[in-house]
Amino acid sequence: MTFEEIKNDEQEYMMHTYGRFDAAIVSGKGAVAKDVNGKEYIDFTSGIGVNCLGYCDDGWVKAVSTQAATVQHISNLYYSPLQTEVSKKLCELTGFDKVFLCNSGAEANECAIKIARKYSFDKYGNGRQKIVTLVNSFHGRTVTTLAATGQDVFHNYFFPFTEGFDYAEANNIDDLKAHIKDDVCAVFIELIQGEGGVMPLTKEFVDAVAEICKEKDILLMIDEVQTGMSRTGAVYCYQNYGIQPDVITSAKGLGGGVPVGACLCNKKLADVMSAGSHGTTFGGNPIACAAAKEVLSRVTTPEFLAEVREKGEYIKKELEKMDNVKEVRGMGMMIGIVTEKDNAKEIAKKCVENGLLILTAKNLLRLLPPLTITYEEIDRGISILKKVMEA
Ligand SMILES: *Cc1c(COP(=O)(O)O)cnc(C)c1O
């Protein structure tokens, strides 16, 4: 098939839910993707923070293909050693007590929302079900996680949305306090707003939120779907802030390219979700768990985390030298670039034409390179970006 045929068939047979770049990716290795015409691209996207080990990493391929040839699915009516291994590893890495395995970020967030509401209902009865999220957040595309998302543009068409969400301004503790009323059961936040434009929360704000939550038995829940899996130089970003939330959610990088999500909760919440209160057909799928097990064994060592931080610093330094760069922000290998000319979308399109895959978020350029990207691949990508930025 030619690129034109693929593009035409996409128009004809698929719902038009995505604005796509003019490239059809068909294979990849490391941080290099190849399109249907054989053209190569340096990948600064990892999907959208998904392929943390890059394309077709040898260990990952072996784990997934071996598992596909062993058992591809069992129902959650039976025990699975892969599910228990992944859950145990997640708990050991974080100090959380229990894990629910699912298939996506939105699903992990749905689980967190259900835990918060049931915990509060069990303990305090009805009427304490509100969840405070932040303005400019992003939590997913289901009707409930859209409601949790603090951006008006997402609150359209699909009425009625799930009730019980309220939005406080990020990094404004007075505004957050004003939203903490007697009906609030949880505060649910990203520590670096990803889709919102790579906006990190301040340590002071996060500390203050943690303190209020603790004082009032309000759950502190962190959406680590984008910031997790060592993306920011710690296994989970909350570890950079020195807090211990009640719940975190994880997905994107967790499976290294297959759909896996997880919701982790602390001991206080261990028994909130009882038999029958939640479930999923595919969650904890053996192939997904084999992939997650490989990812977890690879990206969580102190040496690997140090490398993520070093590469992040190196990329930032190179970016700061470029023309048209107004600000570089983010943590580890989650990086946003504000351009002087406010032309991120145009730059991203030109990068693709020149052989570099790059993301945008709001009016920023956004980089989420594979964590295993080599310095040589980084340099190749940087030189393409430089050429486009300075054109
Ligand atoms: C991507 C993302 C989600 C949604 O994840 P899906 O797997 O697309 O459902 C939720 N929260 C954050 C912070 C994300 O970046």
Ligand as a Chemical Component Dictionary entry (heavy atoms), coordinates in Angstrom:
data_LIG
# 
_chem_comp.id                   LIG 
_chem_comp.type                 NON-POLYMER 
_chem_comp.pdbx_formal_charge   0 
_chem_comp.three_letter_code    LIG 
# 
loop_
_chem_comp_atom.comp_id 
_chem_comp_atom.atom_id 
_chem_comp_atom.alt_atom_id 
_chem_comp_atom.type_symbol 
_chem_comp_atom.charge 
_chem_comp_atom.model_Cartn_x 
_chem_comp_atom.model_Cartn_y 
_chem_comp_atom.model_Cartn_z 
_chem_comp_atom.pdbx_ordinal 
LIG C1 C1 C 0 -2.764 10.106 28.511 1  
LIG C2 C2 C 0 -3.283 10.500 29.828 2  
LIG C3 C3 C 0 -4.476 9.955  30.355 3  
LIG C4 C4 C 0 -5.367 9.054  29.548 4  
LIG O1 O1 O 0 -4.766 7.834  29.261 5  
LIG P1 P1 P 0 -5.443 6.850  28.153 6  
LIG O2 O2 O 0 -4.560 5.642  28.200 7  
LIG O3 O3 O 0 -5.406 7.584  26.854 8  
LIG O4 O4 O 0 -6.814 6.579  28.607 9  
LIG C5 C5 C 0 -4.859 10.313 31.630 10 
LIG N1 N1 N 0 -4.112 11.144 32.376 11 
LIG C6 C6 C 0 -2.959 11.676 31.920 12 
LIG C7 C7 C 0 -2.167 12.574 32.802 13 
LIG C8 C8 C 0 -2.523 11.382 30.633 14 
LIG O5 O5 O 0 -1.384 11.940 30.171 15 
# 
loop_
_chem_comp_bond.comp_id 
_chem_comp_bond.atom_id_1 
_chem_comp_bond.atom_id_2 
_chem_comp_bond.value_order 
_chem_comp_bond.pdbx_ordinal 
LIG C1 C2 SING 1  
LIG C2 C3 SING 2  
LIG C2 C8 DOUB 3  
LIG C3 C4 SING 4  
LIG C3 C5 DOUB 5  
LIG C4 O1 SING 6  
LIG O1 P1 SING 7  
LIG P1 O2 DOUB 8  
LIG P1 O3 SING 9  
LIG P1 O4 SING 10 
LIG C5 N1 SING 11 
LIG N1 C6 DOUB 12 
LIG C6 C7 SING 13 
LIG C6 C8 SING 14 
LIG C8 O5 SING 15 
# 
